[in-house]
Amino acid sequence: MASEIKSDKLSPSTGTALQIGDASDTITIPTGATFTITDGLGVAGGGTGLTGFTAGDVLYATGTTTLAKLAKGTAEQVLAMNSGATAPDWGSVDLTVLPTITVAKGGTNLSSFTAGDILYATGSTTLAKLAKGSADDVLTMNSGATAPEWAAAAGGGKLLQCVGTSKTDRASTTSTSWADTGLSLAITPTAASSKIVINASVNFYQGGFGIWKVVRDIDSGGYADITGTIGDQVGSNRQRSTTGANLTQMFTPSLTFLDSPSYTLTDVLTYKVQWMTENTITTYLNHKNDSDNVYHTTNACTITLMEIGA
């Protein structure tokens, strides 16, 4: 039969120990009731031994029957053991730094790169990086044959390309002003600072002075005489036919000239042959003689351009 006892205080009848109920009894504290333990509930009794907390506190053991609280850390700190390995504490870690992965795990063991770097092996499980070289450098082995390195290309004088063309049709002029012969050829350098060797020849039949020269255009900038030659007929060669009754003279003058143009890569260099006569006497190209009959041979006018590496 249930009964109710109202009292402000329960004290043991003897000693200092007060027992409420027996081992098999159920002690109930109704919902909404407050049960206060002034000094906190000890760890041995299933409590923490602490009377209050702050949001973010972390509990950790300081002994077999004691707990302590660690206040929360600051933003992005991580929980780690202190230097004495006796208690946890909060510390900062740079989360932007990624760990390097060794070659044995499929990585490079290198933390950063610069544009143009090249990787090479320094051992069976190690890699190193070689910084990019300078413009036009080539990759070669060092003197000890232990690692690659960048070095300047071998000396100049390399033939990089060769182009040529010819003119076989007939033409004539009595002009004392420069005019195009129709013989023209273009070349696009493949390397910086190359030089161009010009080899040209014309096939004159004439009764006076025939004069010719080679002019150059850079990327449609306009034709100009090639600088660096001697005389007023720049890059030219002149021949005179025999005077008198015998006017059936054939001349095939030629020139070879090393041109050093100032250009940028992708520029197109165009060379063409121009001609004139000094004395208004008709001068011919590719004619056999004055009657142009089949009993005389003729040659073509030609121009050849060779790019020579610097």
C-alpha positions as CSV (number, residue, x, y, z in Angstrom):
1,M,0.0,0.0,0.0
2,A,1.5,3.3,-1.2
3,S,2.1,6.0,1.3
4,E,3.5,9.5,1.2
5,I,6.0,11.0,3.6
6,K,6.6,14.8,3.5
7,S,9.9,16.0,5.0
8,D,12.3,18.8,4.4
9,K,15.3,16.6,5.3
10,L,16.2,13.0,5.7
11,S,19.2,12.1,7.9
12,P,20.6,8.6,8.8
13,S,19.6,7.4,12.2
14,T,23.2,6.5,13.0
15,G,26.5,7.5,11.3
16,T,26.7,9.5,8.1
17,A,25.3,7.0,5.5
18,L,21.7,7.3,4.4
19,Q,20.3,4.5,2.3
20,I,17.1,4.9,0.2
21,G,15.5,1.6,-0.6
22,D,17.0,-1.8,-1.2
23,A,19.0,-3.3,-4.1
24,S,15.9,-4.5,-5.9
25,D,13.9,-1.3,-5.4
26,T,13.1,1.3,-8.1
27,I,13.6,4.9,-7.1
28,T,11.6,7.2,-9.4
29,I,12.0,11.0,-9.9
30,P,8.9,12.2,-11.7
31,T,9.1,14.1,-15.0
32,G,9.4,17.8,-14.3
33,A,10.9,17.3,-10.8
34,T,14.4,18.6,-10.1
35,F,17.0,16.4,-8.4
36,T,20.0,18.5,-7.3
37,I,23.4,17.2,-6.3
38,T,25.2,20.1,-4.8
39,D,28.8,18.9,-5.5
40,G,28.0,17.1,-8.8
41,L,27.7,13.4,-9.4
42,G,31.1,11.7,-9.3
43,V,32.5,9.5,-12.1
44,A,32.2,6.4,-9.9
45,G,28.4,7.1,-9.7
46,G,28.1,7.5,-13.4
47,G,28.5,11.3,-13.5
48,T,31.3,13.7,-14.5
49,G,32.1,15.3,-11.1
50,L,31.6,18.7,-12.8
51,T,28.9,21.1,-12.0
52,G,28.7,23.1,-15.3
53,F,29.8,23.3,-18.9
54,T,30.3,25.9,-21.7
55,A,29.2,25.2,-25.3
56,G,32.0,23.4,-27.2
57,D,33.7,21.9,-24.1
58,V,35.4,18.5,-24.6
59,L,35.6,16.0,-21.7
60,Y,38.7,14.0,-21.2
61,A,40.0,11.7,-18.4
62,T,42.6,13.0,-16.0
63,G,42.6,9.8,-14.0
64,T,40.7,6.5,-13.6
65,T,37.9,8.2,-11.7
66,T,38.2,11.9,-12.7
67,L,37.2,13.9,-15.7
68,A,38.2,17.5,-16.9
69,K,36.8,19.7,-19.6
70,L,38.8,21.4,-22.4
71,A,37.3,24.6,-23.7
72,K,36.6,24.8,-27.4
73,G,39.4,26.0,-29.7
74,T,39.3,28.7,-32.4
75,A,38.2,28.4,-36.0
76,E,40.0,25.6,-38.0
77,Q,42.1,24.4,-35.1
78,V,42.4,20.7,-34.7
79,L,42.5,18.5,-31.6
80,A,45.9,16.9,-30.9
81,M,47.9,15.7,-27.9
82,N,50.0,18.2,-26.1
83,S,53.8,18.1,-26.2
84,G,53.9,15.9,-23.1
85,A,51.3,13.5,-24.5
86,T,49.3,13.9,-21.2
87,A,46.2,15.7,-22.4
88,P,44.5,16.9,-25.6
89,D,44.7,20.5,-26.7
90,W,43.8,22.6,-29.7
91,G,46.4,23.6,-32.3
92,S,46.6,25.1,-35.7
93,V,47.4,23.1,-38.9
94,D,47.9,24.6,-42.4
95,L,45.2,22.7,-44.3
96,T,46.2,24.3,-47.6
97,V,49.5,22.4,-47.7
98,L,49.0,18.9,-49.2
99,P,51.4,16.1,-48.4
100,T,53.8,15.1,-51.1
101,I,53.4,11.6,-52.6
102,T,56.5,9.5,-53.2
103,V,57.3,8.0,-56.5
104,A,56.7,4.5,-55.1
105,K,53.1,5.6,-54.5
106,G,52.6,7.0,-57.9
107,G,53.5,10.6,-57.1
108,T,56.5,12.9,-57.7
109,N,57.5,13.7,-54.1
110,L,57.6,17.4,-55.3
111,S,55.3,20.0,-53.9
112,S,55.3,22.6,-56.7
113,F,56.2,23.3,-60.3
114,T,57.0,26.2,-62.6
115,A,55.6,26.4,-66.1
116,G,58.0,24.6,-68.5
117,D,59.6,22.3,-65.9
118,I,60.7,18.9,-67.1
119,L,60.7,15.8,-64.7
120,Y,63.7,13.4,-64.9
121,A,64.7,10.5,-62.7
122,T,67.6,10.8,-60.3
123,G,67.2,7.3,-59.0
124,S,64.9,4.3,-59.2
125,T,62.3,6.0,-56.9
126,T,63.2,9.7,-57.0
127,L,62.4,12.5,-59.5
128,A,63.8,16.0,-59.9
129,K,62.7,18.9,-62.0
130,L,64.7,20.8,-64.7
131,A,63.6,24.4,-65.2
132,K,62.8,25.5,-68.8
133,G,65.7,26.7,-71.0
134,S,66.0,29.9,-73.1
135,A,64.6,30.5,-76.5
136,D,66.0,28.1,-79.2
137,D,67.9,26.0,-76.5
138,V,68.0,22.2,-77.1
139,L,67.8,19.4,-74.5
140,T,71.0,17.5,-74.1
141,M,72.9,15.4,-71.6
142,N,75.3,17.1,-69.2
143,S,79.1,16.4,-69.5
144,G,78.8,13.6,-66.9
145,A,75.9,11.9,-68.8
146,T,74.0,11.9,-65.5
147,A,71.1,14.3,-66.1
148,P,69.5,16.3,-68.9
149,E,70.2,20.0,-69.3
150,W,69.3,22.9,-71.7
151,A,72.1,24.2,-73.9
152,A,72.4,26.5,-76.9
153,A,72.1,24.8,-80.3
154,A,75.2,23.9,-82.1
155,G,77.0,26.5,-84.1
156,G,75.6,28.2,-87.3
157,G,76.0,27.3,-90.9
158,K,73.2,24.8,-91.0
159,L,71.1,24.6,-94.1
160,L,67.5,24.8,-92.9
161,Q,65.7,24.9,-96.2
162,C,66.3,25.5,-99.9
163,V,63.8,26.7,-102.5
164,G,64.2,27.6,-106.2
165,T,62.4,28.6,-109.3
166,S,63.1,29.5,-112.9
167,K,61.8,31.6,-115.8
168,T,61.9,30.1,-119.3
169,D,59.6,32.4,-121.3
170,R,61.0,35.2,-123.5
171,A,61.0,38.9,-122.7
172,S,62.6,42.1,-124.0
173,T,63.1,45.7,-122.8
174,T,64.3,49.0,-124.1
175,S,63.6,50.8,-120.8
176,T,66.3,52.6,-118.8
177,S,64.2,52.3,-115.6
178,W,64.0,49.3,-113.4
179,A,61.2,46.8,-114.3
180,D,60.3,43.3,-113.1
181,T,61.5,40.3,-115.1
182,G,58.7,38.1,-113.7
183,L,61.3,36.0,-111.8
184,S,60.3,36.0,-108.1
185,L,60.6,33.6,-105.2
186,A,59.4,33.7,-101.5
187,I,60.8,32.0,-98.4
188,T,59.5,32.0,-94.8
189,P,62.4,31.6,-92.3
190,T,62.0,28.7,-89.8
191,A,64.4,30.1,-87.1
192,A,65.2,33.5,-85.6
193,S,68.2,35.4,-87.0
194,S,68.8,33.1,-90.0
195,K,70.6,34.5,-93.1
196,I,69.5,34.0,-96.7
197,V,71.9,32.9,-99.4
198,I,70.7,34.2,-102.8
199,N,71.9,32.6,-106.0
200,A,70.5,34.0,-109.1
201,S,71.3,34.1,-112.8
202,V,69.8,35.7,-115.9
203,N,70.1,34.8,-119.6
204,F,70.7,37.9,-121.6
205,Y,70.8,38.4,-125.4
206,Q,71.6,42.0,-126.1
207,G,73.2,44.7,-128.3
208,G,74.0,47.0,-125.5
209,F,74.2,47.1,-121.7
210,G,71.8,44.9,-119.8
211,I,71.7,45.5,-116.1
212,W,69.9,43.5,-113.5
213,K,69.5,43.3,-109.7
214,V,67.7,41.4,-106.9
215,V,65.4,43.3,-104.6
216,R,63.8,42.1,-101.4
217,D,60.4,42.5,-99.7
218,I,59.7,41.6,-96.0
219,D,56.1,40.6,-95.3
220,S,54.5,42.9,-97.9
221,G,56.4,46.0,-96.5
222,G,57.6,47.1,-100.0
223,Y,60.5,46.1,-102.2
224,A,63.9,47.6,-101.5
225,D,67.5,47.1,-102.7
226,I,69.4,44.6,-100.6
227,T,71.9,46.5,-98.4
228,G,75.5,45.6,-97.9
229,T,76.6,45.3,-101.5
230,I,79.0,47.7,-103.3
231,G,78.0,50.2,-106.0
232,D,74.9,51.9,-107.2
233,Q,73.5,48.7,-108.8
234,V,72.8,46.9,-105.6
235,G,72.9,43.1,-105.9
236,S,73.3,43.5,-109.7
237,N,75.6,42.1,-112.4
238,R,75.9,43.8,-115.8
239,Q,77.2,42.5,-119.1
240,R,77.8,44.1,-122.5
241,S,77.3,42.4,-125.9
242,T,79.9,42.6,-128.7
243,T,79.5,45.7,-130.8
244,G,79.8,45.9,-134.6
245,A,78.5,43.4,-137.1
246,N,78.3,40.5,-134.7
247,L,75.4,41.1,-132.4
248,T,74.5,37.5,-131.6
249,Q,76.0,37.5,-128.1
250,M,74.6,35.4,-125.2
251,F,75.4,36.3,-121.6
252,T,74.4,34.4,-118.4
253,P,75.6,36.6,-115.6
254,S,75.0,35.3,-112.0
255,L,75.4,36.5,-108.4
256,T,75.6,34.8,-105.0
257,F,74.9,37.0,-102.0
258,L,74.5,36.4,-98.3
259,D,71.5,38.5,-97.1
260,S,71.1,39.3,-93.4
261,P,67.5,40.7,-93.2
262,S,65.8,41.9,-90.0
263,Y,62.6,39.9,-89.6
264,T,60.3,38.2,-87.2
265,L,59.2,34.6,-87.4
266,T,56.2,34.1,-89.7
267,D,57.4,37.0,-91.9
268,V,57.5,36.1,-95.6
269,L,60.7,37.2,-97.5
270,T,60.2,37.7,-101.2
271,Y,63.1,38.2,-103.6
272,K,62.6,39.2,-107.3
273,V,64.9,40.1,-110.2
274,Q,64.6,43.4,-112.0
275,W,66.3,44.6,-115.1
276,M,66.8,47.5,-117.6
277,T,69.1,48.6,-120.4
278,E,71.4,51.5,-120.1
279,N,71.3,52.8,-123.7
280,T,67.7,52.0,-124.9
281,I,69.1,49.2,-127.2
282,T,66.8,46.2,-126.9
283,T,67.9,43.7,-124.4
284,Y,66.3,40.2,-124.4
285,L,65.8,37.5,-121.8
286,N,66.0,33.8,-122.9
287,H,66.3,34.7,-126.6
288,K,68.7,32.5,-128.7
289,N,69.8,35.4,-130.9
290,D,68.4,38.3,-132.8
291,S,66.4,36.0,-135.1
292,D,65.7,33.6,-132.3
293,N,66.2,30.6,-134.6
294,V,66.6,27.0,-133.6
295,Y,70.3,26.8,-134.2
296,H,71.2,28.6,-131.0
297,T,70.8,27.3,-127.5
298,T,69.4,29.2,-124.6
299,N,69.3,29.0,-120.8
300,A,66.6,29.8,-118.2
301,C,66.8,32.5,-115.7
302,T,66.9,31.1,-112.2
303,I,66.9,32.1,-108.5
304,T,67.6,29.9,-105.5
305,L,67.2,30.9,-101.9
306,M,68.8,29.0,-99.0
307,E,68.1,29.6,-95.3
308,I,71.2,29.3,-93.2
309,G,70.8,28.9,-89.4
310,A,72.5,31.5,-87.3
